[in-house]
Amino acid sequence: MLKFDESEFKKFANAIFDFSAGVYEFRALNAAISKANKIELANQGYEPTLAGWFDRVDHIRFEAKRLHGVSGYLTVNPINSSLASDRWKNELKYLSRKNGRYGTEADDVALLRYMIVDIDVERGIEKGNPKEGISATNEELALALGKRDEILDAHPKLRDAALWGTSGNGGWILVRLPDYPNDQKHRDLVAGSLHTLAERHGKKKRDKAFIDTDTKNPNRHLGIPGTLKCKGADLPDRPWRIITVDGRGF
């Protein structure tokens, strides 16, 4: 199984990263660094979070290629560079109360550059594994991607300002904003836009394929293109898949 796709990662990196505006948080949930120096699923009952703040593409790529059976995520809005202290810069460490690191908060975001439109499908949970959920079937993925393309076709201006792809289990659209300040007025603007899209194209608990409006948070993460989305168990009918970039309007 392909575990890292360099071409998909490059498409994302070339479009998104702007280290003059800030740093980006890399995060892996329920993950631990193994003796083989891989980022793997932590032991059962132990759910640490690995995180770090990065200002170099090569270091982000290095960490992404170490992922082994766990998903990796990145913030898409630039983060205030002050979070990347020498101890945490371009390196993954464990978040904990003891070291005083809780991850990127909404107020740590330097500016609102992207709105994440995350399209998912209702899948339920894997029996005995309620936290991890399950990966999508091919039919469920197709339903989510059909909804993504419906949104893009219905809103040409949004499409022209967007980067879009697959999340492994659904679809995503990153809409380029005009570098809004990270204040309540503009957070509300983003939230309102997401709710309007959801009402028109797909709402959670109302429609099978829906827009996740929780992505209104400015510190929201996106699965890293080029890496595997490892949701639940890797099953023949619900497989892990590479996160991809499928198109770009800007």
Buried (B, 14 or more C-beta within 10 A) or exposed (E): EEBBBEEBBBBBBEBBBEEEBBBBBBBBBBBBBEEEEBBBBBEEEEEBBBBBBBBBBEBBBBBBBBBBBBBBBBBBBBBBBEBBEEEBBBBBBBBEEEEEBEBBEEEBBBBBBBBBBBBBBEBEEBEEEEEBBBBBBEEBBEBBBEBBBBBBEEBEEBBEBBBBBBBBBBBBBBBBBEBBEBEEEBBEBBBEBBBEBBEEBBBEEEBEBBBBBEBBBBBBBBBBBBBBBBBBBBEEEBBBBBBBBBBBBE
